[in-house]
Amino acid sequence: MTDPSGRPTSAAFDAIHEQRRNQRRRELRRMRAFATGLLVAMLALYVATSLADDRWPWLAFVRAFAEAAMVGACADWFAVVALFRHPFGIPIPHTAIVPRNKERIGESLGSFICNNFLDPAVVSAKVSGLDIAGKAARWLATPANAAFVARRSAGLMPPMLEALEEEGVRAFVRGAARRGLDAVEAAPLAGRVLSVLVARGHHQHLFDHAIAMAEEFLFLHEEAIRGSVSARSYKWLPKWVDQRLSDRVIGGLLETLHELRAPEHPWRGAFQGAVEDFAARLGSDPELRARGEVLKAEVLDNPLAEQYLDSLWGEIKLRLKADLAADNGIVKAGVERALMALGRRLEEDPRMQDILNRWVMRAIDRYIVPHRDEIGGFIAGVVARWDTRTLVDKLELQVGKDLQYIRINGTLVGGLVGVVIYAVSHLL
């Protein structure tokens, strides 16, 4: 059972855990049945040897083995059962040890973990030899691991996108964005952006585009220009003079525009100087800065701006969802490449590995070790909140199968001890 992003759902995890618990229950029942069957077998052997030892005296040794084995099996059965409940429901003293000491078990477990796993010396010695950064780098540099992390990361994004659809969340994001934009002056920011564009020569592309637009305008409106020239000339001039004058005007404009395409034309330098001066004034001129703030407020207060941003976000979200649902989506591929590059870069940089390892060590020393008592208290609290039946069930499923070996060993060892005692007493 997986969600649309391919991640296992909580129901799937619950089903897996329940399957494991059922497997442990089956193994526990099987071991109980075997230990109990061994006790029944010893009882049958004792009865059989008791009936036949007159004919075969050596069977007395077998009967001694069976008799002692039954005693050992019963004693160990009592010991195992007494850990979790009262044998036969009878409240015998010092039985049902786990239910009666639930809180003490939780406190002991928390204290054991704190003192043996979160001790500063133990943690420092363990973490310093792990080389967490190096292992992480080698792990991320493996394509399969990077792809796994990329899929998991991409799987987290659809729920986050859905969460952002909540009106309260969207209002919070809009408010945060508005406060962030209010904190940034528009004019100096525009001046810095304009300076970067000029430094990279983008203003010259704008200049060339303006020339192309002017040439296109002249070609498209040539007749209108001729009519305007003719309308403004003297009435007594012949038409062919107006035609020649119009040709000279249009030709002169086109020739000037053609000359402006030359990179060394002085007008280009003048244009660049004007743009640079304007960019500097945007950052220093109080009047321009004030006008920039007014313009920014008008844009942000305009409902059309908010509608545009909402529509833009909707389009971005749809494209992201479609990309995340695809097996070869751009986001997954980009994250995978970035992770692999990060892993390779970190793997080749021992100095950065050492820095990251020190960061991990400081984080553990600063945020985990000082709170070890709280961690132990949390563990003790969790155990204390469990009801008795849950605690017994959890512990018995974890160790109950192994405890049945105590019964089996008690049966066999008890039988052997019984044979030895019988043999010694018989010799004496």
Secondary structure, DSSP 8 states (H G I E B T S, - for coil): -B-TTS-B-HHHHHHHHHHHHHHHHHHHHHHHHHHHHHHHHHHHHHHHHHHHTTT-TTHHHHHHHHHHHHHHHHHHHHHHHHHHS-GGG---TT-SHHHHTHHHHHHHHHHHHHHHHS-HHHHHHHHHTT-HHHHHHHHHHSHHHHHHHHHHHHHHHHHHHHHTTSHHHHHHHHHHHHHHHHTS-HHHHHHHHHHHHHHTTHHHHHHHHHHHHHHHHHHHTHHHHHHHHHHHS-TTS-HHHHHHHHHHHHHHHHHHHHHHTSTT-HHHHHHHHHHHHHHHHHHH-HHHHHHHHHHHHHHHH-HHHHHHHHHHHHHHHHHHHHHHHSTT-HHHHHHHHHHHHHHHHHHT-HHHHHHHHHHHHHHIIIIIGGGHHHHHHHHHHHHHHS-HHHHHHHHHHHHHHHHHHHHHHHHHHHHHHHHHHHHHHHH-
